[in-house]
Amino acid sequence: MMSEKKAIRVALVGRPNTGKSSLFNRLTGLNQKVGNYPGVTMEKTMGLSKWAPGILAEVIDLPGIYSLHSSSKDEQVVMDSLLNENSEEKIDVVIGLADGTNLKTCLFVFTQVIDLGIPAVLAVTMIDEMERKGMELQVSKLSESLGVSISLINARTGEGIEGLRANVINSNPSDKAPFFQPGGLHLQWIDKVLQDKKFDLIYKSWLFGLNTPDYNDLINTTGRSVARIRADEAIKRYRIVNQWLREFFITHPGKDRRWTARLDKWIVSPVWGSVILFGLMFLIFQVLFFGSEAPMNFIDDQVANLSNYLTKTLPSGFLTHLLTNGVMPGIAGVLIFIPQIALLFGFIALLEESGYMARVVFIMDRFMRPFGLSGKSVVPMVSGTACAIPAIMSTRNMENSRERWLAIAVTPLITCAARLPVYALIISLVIPDQSFFGMSLRGIVLFSLYLIGFITALLGSALLNKLMPKVKSNPFLLEMPSYRLPQLRNVGIAVINRTKSFVSEAGKIILAISVVLWFFASFGPDKSPDFTKDHVAIPIEDSYIGKMGKAIEPVMKPLGFDWKVSIAVLSSFVAREVFVGTMATLYSVDDDEVSSVREQMAKQKDPKTGEPYFNLAVGISLLLFYAFAMQCMSTYAVVARETRSHKFAAIQFLVLGILAYAAAFFAYSLLA
């Protein structure tokens, strides 16, 4: 029994849209971390939780799957995780999730898990939807047939969670399995897998062999294809599942109001669905700009006040100057944009929680097809609004390799959270704080930048689609989840964890580069600053960074960028968000009074005209450069890793760089 162990590894396994993320959040709360699955680069989310005195559970959120047969990277990861016999990675117990309104397909996956001989429990979710639709499950009879415990839960409210934990602690392998028994001509290649892998059950060998190309030739000697053998399993399993549902599942007619179906006539219609989606996205970006302005200004002012206080209070010297002019601007470059990033993550979580995100995938499918993509491409594109790295990794669930390559190629064009700090800063500098037909002009510009990225991604995909060899596309299949009121607890956890991840990961880079830039801006090849009380900083043009900026200024001058902006742009190729910290450092090193980076930039004058340097022409040029350039070395590394081609990543990096330069050049030439 599992209660005999002091620590258990619990895996959540189920189809997409079964409430797996909600249950994971309910079981782990904020005690979550991200790692990699053994042997692959795909990220996994884990959480630690104390379930009983002396019992610690490590919960692993495995990707949503439709089968244990590895037709996608997600399914391969789940199969490998469940077959892993390594003591440090072995799964102790599986919680199989089943949507109570769609038990048939969910039980198919769960019976596969049971046949692996792993202790398991079944968590039936969406019980509120079952009640609303007049569905009733005879739990005890199905539990007896499966040979495992069943818990009816509502992960959104917490109903049934304690009972589920108790069932997990006391779980055992099913005493009714196996539900599918390989045999006949299959035995020869099964014996070969068993000899190679030393599995303790025939079904493990059967599953591993069918999903490992090394055994294909041996399987083919049986006269039956891999697809046909898998189909035989599906037929036999569904025959058993259908019998269970006929006996143990009751539907009371007349209780289902089918309001979801009526609402979907509008939400997923070709015309109104598109209008609603566009309007919703526009509204989100209006709120994103309006809602974050006050807290951003507050954070900006407080950091500036703290820097001034430290400057006046601490004794003069090297460390004080480093703290106030190197470290503090870097911290400001991270903290000031937390409100906008948190709002963005919050909106994405709300769309996912409500069930609307699946509708977005469906709506966009008809638009994506002409560009060589399907509705599934929307997932990495929407994820790309947070970060291109997990977005590119999420393409692994695409069965069509051609479509996957297209999605990877264009996803970096989607406006990510790292661009948001740059956009917010530049827009606040060069776009008037005015309304246009009752809407914020700054919000309209921000929305336009997101739209430009999305449109350019589609056009780029269409061009590549024409150049790449044609292949037959697979039919698009999608299960529509029910509409649900978003659970604020889940939204809050998602916002906190994602924002915390952004701060910890981006913050390290920004802070490190801010300190490095401070050094290069404070020292020069021929001069060093005097850090005494009455010190005067060396002219920044005489510093190391000034020399480097002057060297590259001729290349960037056609875009309207002076040597300071050129340095900030180049440093951004490590990570886009570094731009803000760089500008903060560059414009504070030679000032006794530290003020906000926005105020400092607004003070800058064009030496030729005496007008503000950051005018509309320079601002739009900067915005378009950041909209198109692939300024993220981490994204480059992930693309090279996912495509297994540094050539692909290098060409992508170069093409997007040329596109960014050209767009900025034409914008500046037109507006200057």
URDA-V795124 format. One line per field, one symbol per residue. ss: DSSP state (2 for helix, 1 for strand, 0 for the rest). psi: psi as a letter, one per 20 degrees, with the letter a starting at -180 (. if undefined). burial: b if it has 9 or more other C-alpha atoms within 8 Angstrom, else e. Layout:
# URDA-V795124
ss = ???
psi = ???
burial = ???
This chain:
# URDA-V795124
ss = 022200111111110000022222222200011111000000111111111100111111100000000000222222222220000000001111111000222222222222000011111110222222001110222222220001110100001022222222200000000000000222222222222220000222222222002222222200000222222222222222222222221110000000222222222000022222222222222222222222222222222222222222200002222222222222222220022222222222222222022222222222222220000022222220000222222222200022222222222000002222222222222200001100112222222222222222222222222220000000000000000000022222222222222222222222222222222222100001000000000002220222222222222220000022222222200010022222222200000000002222222010000001000222222222222200012222222222200222222222222222222222222220
psi = qhiiqhpqopppprrqkjkghggghhhhcjmqrpaqqpiripqqpqqqpohrojoppoppnqqpriripmirhghgggghghipiphhipphqpopppohilhghhhgghhgggiijppqqpoorkhhhgghjkpppnghghghhhjrqpppqnhhiipigghggghghjqrqpjirqipoqacihhghghgghhgikqiqghgggggghjohhjgghghiijprgghgghgggggghggghgghhhipppoqihoikhgghhhhghjqhfhgggggghggggghghhgghigghghgggggggggghghghgqqqrghghgghiggghgghighhjggggggghggghghghiihhhhggggighhhgijjrrhhihghgghhigphghghhiihjphohghghgghhihiiporhhhghgggggghgipqmrqoljqphhhggghhggggggghgghgggghhhhqqqqpqqqoppporqqqppohggggggggghggggggghgggggghggghgghihqrhiqqqokrhkqpqqphiirghgggghhihhhihiijpahghgghgghiigpgihgghghgghjihkphooaqhggghhipqphghirpgnagggghggghghhhqmmohhggggghghikohgghgggggghggggggghghgghhh.
burial = ebeeeeebbbbbbbbbbbbbebbbbbbbbeebeeebbeeeeeebbbbbbbeeeebbbbbbbbbbbbebbbebbbbbbbbebbbbeeeeebbbbbbbbbbbeebbebbbbbbbbbbbbbbbbbbbbbbebbbbbbbbeeeeebbeebbbbbbbbbbbebbbbeebbebbbbbbbbeebebbebeeebbebbbebbeeeeeeebbbbbbbbbeeeebbeebbeeebebeebeeebbebbbebbbebbeebbeebeeeeeeeeeeebebbbbeebbbebbeeeebebbbbbbbebeeebbebbbebbbebbebbeeeebbeebbbbbbbbbbbbbbbbbbbbbbbbbbbbebbbbbbbbbbbbbbbbbbebbebbbbbbbbbbbbbbbbbbbbbbbbbbebeeeebbbbbbbbbbbbbbbbbbbbbbbbbbbbbeeeeeeebbbbbbbbbebbebbbebbbbbbbbbbeeeeeeeeeeeeeeeeeeeebeeebbbbbbbbbbeebbeebbbbbbbbbbebbbbbbbbeebebebeeeeebbebebbbbbbbbbebbeebbbbbbbbbbbbbbebbbbbbbbbbbbbbbbbbbbeeebbbbeebbbebbbeeeeebbbbbbbbbbbbbbbbbbbbbbbbbbbbbbbeebeebbbebbeebbbbbbebbbebbbeee
